[in-house]
Amino acid sequence: MSIGKSSLISFLTGFGPGVGDLRLKAGQMSLSGTVALPTHMLHTRISATVEDNGEIIIADLAKVLTFIKTLPQDALISLWQPKNSTLRVISGKTELTLPTTDYVASHKNVSKAMALVSDAETHHWKSWAGKALDCYGKIQVADLAQLKSVEKVVGKDTPVTMEFDPSEQHVEFSAGNRGGAQMSICVDMEDCDGEAAKSYYGAWLPKVLHMIPSGAVELYTSDDYVAIFRHTEKDHLLLVMDKRGE
């Protein structure tokens, strides 16, 4: 399969923090991947020119990204990997080869996660893992862009609080330490429904929200629980776990 440099970098960096390897699927003129970690679960897809359907195993994501970033900006990159064999990342006469692996850490819990996704879809996203999702609202992804500056303002490793406020038709993200810098961002919602809710997430939340493709997402959540961001037009589903990681 082949894909442009900028598109591939955006895709590979879009799985969020803590992802060191990937199991991807190439088929139907697209490249897709799913990760399931204690912090978040994410499934996404991007268009690509696929000549042969199959899996692509990236055993060392950091090395692949470092290699790709050295290539010219307009580079066209080919990924080729026979089953259970070495991955070849090729651009013109420049090539990186990487051994495959049977163990992909970011993928080991994907089957369980996708079973929960299937169950949630069956119940029209009214519940997750047996617990009700009482809150719903639609958000424009562009309105989440302000979250990028949170870490620069309040510092690293600062937990993020998310408050769902149906009376004001917005969701508020806040971070900071008492006696230090504190920052809050209110994002308007459409079709908002449910009760007021408040949950706590890790400092990684702004990073994974920043990776959502442009457009609109539906937010499903509940008090002190998971938050699910489901894209309305693209094959992109993000679930962030509360700080307990349950």
N, C-alpha and C positions, 0 to 999 in steps of 0.2 A: 504494500500500500504506500501511497505518497501523500504528502501534505506540506503546506508552507510553513516556514520557520516560526513566524509570529503566532499562527494558529496553534501550532504544536506546543510552543512554550506556554501559551495561555491555558491550554488544556491540561498539560502535565503539572502546572503549578496550581491548578484550580481545585485540587483535592484537599487542600487545607494542611495545617501543621501536623507533624507527627507521622507523615506518610513517607516511608523510605523505599517502598517497592510498589509495583502495580501489576495486576492481572487485567489485561484489556481484551476486548473483542473487536475484531475488524469484520465488517459485513454490511450489506445493504448500503454501500457507499457511505459508511460512517465508522467512526471509532468511538467505542463506549467503554466506560469503566465504573466500578463500584468499590467503595471502601467502607469498612465498618470498624470504627475504633471506639475506645472508651469515651472519647470526647464528642464524636459525631459520626454520622453515617451519610454518605453522599453518593448519588448516582448521576452521571452526566454523559452527554453524547455530543460529538462534533462531526461535521461533514468531512469526508476524506475520499480520495480516489482509491478504491479497493480492487485489486486484481484477483486476489485469492482470499476467501473467507478463512478465518481462524483466530487463534489466540496469540497475543503478544505478551510475553512475560518480561517485565523490566525489574531485574533483581536489585539494581542499584540506581535509584532515581536521580540521586545527586550527580553521579558521574554522567548520566545521559544528558541532564540539563546543562551541565558545565560544557560538554562537547557541543551541544546544539547552539549555545550562546556564542561560541567562537566562530560560527559560520556566518557568511555574508547575510545581510538583512533580507535579501530577496531569495534566499536559498530555498530550493525545493528538496525535501527530505524524504527518503524512502526507508521504510521499516520492513525488514524481511526476516522471518523466523520459521523454518520448518518445524514441525511438531517435535517437542522434546530436544530441541537443538539450540545452537548459539543464535543470539539476536544480533542482526547486522543493522546499523544505523548509517545510511549512506547519503552523501550529498556530493555529486560530481565524482571527483577522484579522492575525496576524503571519506574515511570510514572508521566507525567505532564498532568493535565486536565485544559482546558481553555474554558470559556464560548464563545459561538458564538456571532455574531452581524449581524444586518441587514444593518449596514452602514460601508462600507469599504472606507475610504477616498482616498486611492491610486487608487481605481477602479472607482470612481464616474464619471470620464470623459473618461473612456476607450471606451465606445460605440462611442462617437464622434470621438475619435482619430482613432479607427479602421475603421470608415467610410472614414476618410481622407486617411488612408493607402490603402484601397480598391480603392479609386479614383486614387491615385498615381500609383498603380500597373496597372490600366487600361490604364494610360497614359505613361506607361513604365518609371516611375520615372523622367519624364521630368518636372514635376511641383508638387508643394505642396500647398494645400489650395488656388489654383487659381493663384499662382505666380510661374514663371518659375524657374527651377533649372538648371542653365546654366553650372555648373561645374561638371565634373566626373573624378574619378580616382580610381584605385585599390591599396589598402594598405595591407601589411603583418602585422597582428596584433602584432607579435613579435617586430616589429619596434616601436610600441607605448609604450613599456615597460619603456623607459627612462622617460616618463611623471610622473612616480610614485614619482620621487624625487623633483618635482617642489615645492610642499608645504614646504618641509624641507629646500629648498634653499631660497625661496623668502618670506616664511611666509604664514599664513592662510589668507583666505578671499581675495586673490589677483585675480582679473579677468584675464581671459586667452584670448589672441588674436589668431585667426587662420587665416593665410594667404594662400590662394590657388594660387600657382604660376605655371601656365602651361609652361612657358618658361624654367623653371629650372626643371620641372617634379617633384616637391615636394610640400608638404604642411608644413608650419612652425607654430609651436605653441610657443608663447612667453608670459611671465608673469614677473611682477616685478614693482617696483615703481621708479620714477625718483629720482635720488640721492641715491638710495639704490640698493640692489641686483636685478639683472635682469637675466633671463635665457631664452634661445630659443633652440628649438629642431626642426631640419628639418627631415621630414620623406619622403622617396622616394615613388613615385607613378608609377604605370604601366598604360598603355592605357589612359593616361591623356588627357583630352579634355575640352575646354571651355575658358572663359576669366579670367583674374586675379580677385580675390575676397578677401574681408577682412571682418571678422565678430568678434563679441565680446561675450564671454560667461563667466559664473560665475566660481568661484574657484572650483566648484564641477566637472568640465569637466574631469580632469585627473582621478578622481575616477570612473566615469562611463565608460570611455574608457578602464580602467584597467580590467574591468569585462567582456570584450568581449572575447569569447572563441578563442582558437588558430586557425589559418588558415588565410584566407584573407577576407577583407571586401571591398565592393564598397562604395565609398563616393560620395554623391550627395549634392550639396550646391549651394549657390549663394551669391552675395555681400550683406552683412549686413542682413543675413537671417539664417534659420535653417540649421543644418548639419545632414544628415542621413547616418548612417553606417549600411549597409545591408550585413550580412554574406553570403558568396558565397556557403557554404556547410551545415551550421547548421541553425536551426530555431531560429535566433537571429536577432532582429531588434532594433536599437537604434536611437532615434531622439533627438538631443539636441537643446533647444530653445535659441535664442539670448537673450541678457540681458534684452530686453524689455518684454520678455515672451509672445510674440504675437503668 
